[in-house]
Amino acid sequence: MSQTSRLAIYSSFINGKCINDHDTKDTLPDNYTPVVSPATNKAVLGFVPSTPQDVENAISAATEAFHATDDDTDDTASWSHHSQTSKRASILLSIANKLRQNTTQLADLEVQQIGRPCKEMRFQLSRLPEWFKYYASLLRTHEESR
């Protein structure tokens, strides 16, 4: 088995599942695109490009999820309803916490992929959770003003 066949291959995540999911134990998919490290000139991971149909499916799934309710009779349970701002804010804060916990790992992946200096990448990514916290605060402020 060649080194390339051990690459992590990523695909789009639509409607709760990976599309074009591929088990890389034996072979690589024919349509994968490698991401090459500028430092080593070797593939560090790969991805399967989305098709126009994948994009349409993603838009449909997102639209449906935006308007969906847990109970079809209660429009206020819809993700898009103003009563759900607290839930959306909590999710944004959760994302901020996950990003903060994984800053080093994410920075290392980015350094491998783009060759940017590690210290610089860690600093830049360390600021990312602040944006999620900021938008969560905006949601909560908006909710309190209603």
C-alpha positions in Angstrom: 0.0 0.0 0.0 1.5 3.4 -1.0 1.7 6.3 1.4 -0.8 8.2 -0.6 -3.5 5.6 0.0 -3.3 6.5 3.7 -4.3 10.1 3.2 -7.4 11.4 5.0 -9.9 12.2 2.2 -12.6 14.7 3.0 -15.9 15.4 1.2 -18.8 17.7 1.7 -21.1 17.3 4.8 -24.7 17.7 3.7 -27.8 17.0 5.6 -26.0 15.2 8.5 -23.7 13.0 6.5 -20.6 13.0 4.4 -21.3 12.7 0.7 -18.8 10.8 -1.5 -17.5 9.3 1.7 -14.5 7.1 1.0 -12.7 4.4 2.9 -9.0 5.1 2.2 -7.7 1.7 3.5 -7.1 0.3 0.0 -7.6 2.8 -2.8 -8.1 6.5 -3.4 -11.2 7.7 -5.1 -10.7 8.6 -8.8 -11.9 12.1 -8.4 -10.0 13.2 -5.2 -7.8 16.3 -5.2 -4.6 16.2 -3.1 -3.6 19.1 -0.9 0.1 19.4 -1.2 2.4 20.7 1.5 4.6 23.5 0.2 7.3 22.4 2.6 7.6 18.8 1.5 5.8 18.8 -1.9 3.9 15.8 -0.7 0.1 15.3 -0.3 -1.0 15.8 3.3 -4.7 15.1 2.7 -7.2 15.1 -0.1 -10.8 16.1 -0.8 -13.5 15.1 -3.2 -14.8 18.1 -5.0 -18.6 18.8 -4.8 -20.7 18.6 -7.9 -23.3 21.2 -8.9 -25.9 18.6 -7.7 -24.1 18.4 -4.3 -24.4 22.2 -4.1 -28.1 22.1 -4.9 -28.7 19.4 -2.3 -26.8 21.4 0.3 -29.0 24.5 -0.4 -32.1 22.4 -0.2 -31.1 20.7 3.0 -30.1 24.1 4.6 -33.4 25.7 3.6 -35.4 22.8 4.9 -33.4 22.8 8.2 -33.8 26.6 8.6 -37.6 26.3 8.4 -38.0 22.9 10.1 -39.6 22.5 13.5 -39.5 19.7 16.0 -43.2 19.7 16.0 -44.8 20.5 12.7 -47.7 22.4 14.4 -45.4 24.9 16.2 -43.9 27.5 13.9 -42.1 29.1 16.9 -39.8 26.0 17.1 -38.4 26.8 13.7 -34.7 27.6 13.6 -35.5 30.8 11.8 -38.0 32.0 14.4 -36.9 34.8 16.7 -37.6 32.7 19.8 -34.7 30.4 18.9 -32.0 33.1 19.2 -30.9 31.8 22.6 -30.4 28.3 21.1 -28.4 29.8 18.2 -26.3 31.8 20.6 -25.5 28.7 22.7 -24.4 26.8 19.5 -22.1 29.7 18.5 -20.6 29.7 22.0 -20.1 25.9 21.8 -18.3 26.3 18.5 -16.1 29.0 20.1 -15.2 26.6 22.9 -14.4 23.8 20.5 -12.2 26.1 18.4 -10.4 27.3 21.5 -9.8 23.7 22.7 -8.4 22.7 19.2 -6.5 25.8 18.2 -3.1 24.1 18.2 -4.3 21.1 16.2 -6.0 23.3 13.7 -3.0 25.5 13.4 -0.7 22.5 12.8 -3.0 21.3 10.0 -3.1 24.8 8.4 0.7 25.0 8.6 1.0 21.7 6.8 -1.4 22.7 4.1 -0.3 26.3 3.4 3.2 26.6 4.8 2.5 29.6 7.0 4.7 30.0 10.1 3.3 28.1 13.0 3.4 31.0 15.5 1.6 33.2 13.1 -1.1 30.6 12.3 -1.7 29.8 16.0 -2.1 33.5 16.8 -4.5 34.0 13.9 -6.6 31.0 14.8 -6.6 31.9 18.5 -8.7 35.0 17.6 -11.3 33.0 15.7 -13.4 32.0 18.8 -13.8 35.7 19.6 -15.9 36.1 16.4 -18.2 33.3 17.4 -18.6 34.8 20.9 -19.2 38.2 19.4 -22.1 37.0 17.2 -23.5 35.0 20.1 -23.5 38.2 22.1 -25.3 40.0 19.3 -28.0 37.3 19.3 -28.5 37.6 23.0 -28.6 41.4 22.9 -31.1 41.2 20.1 -33.2 38.8 22.1 -33.1 41.0 25.2 -34.3 44.0 23.2 -37.5 42.3 22.0 
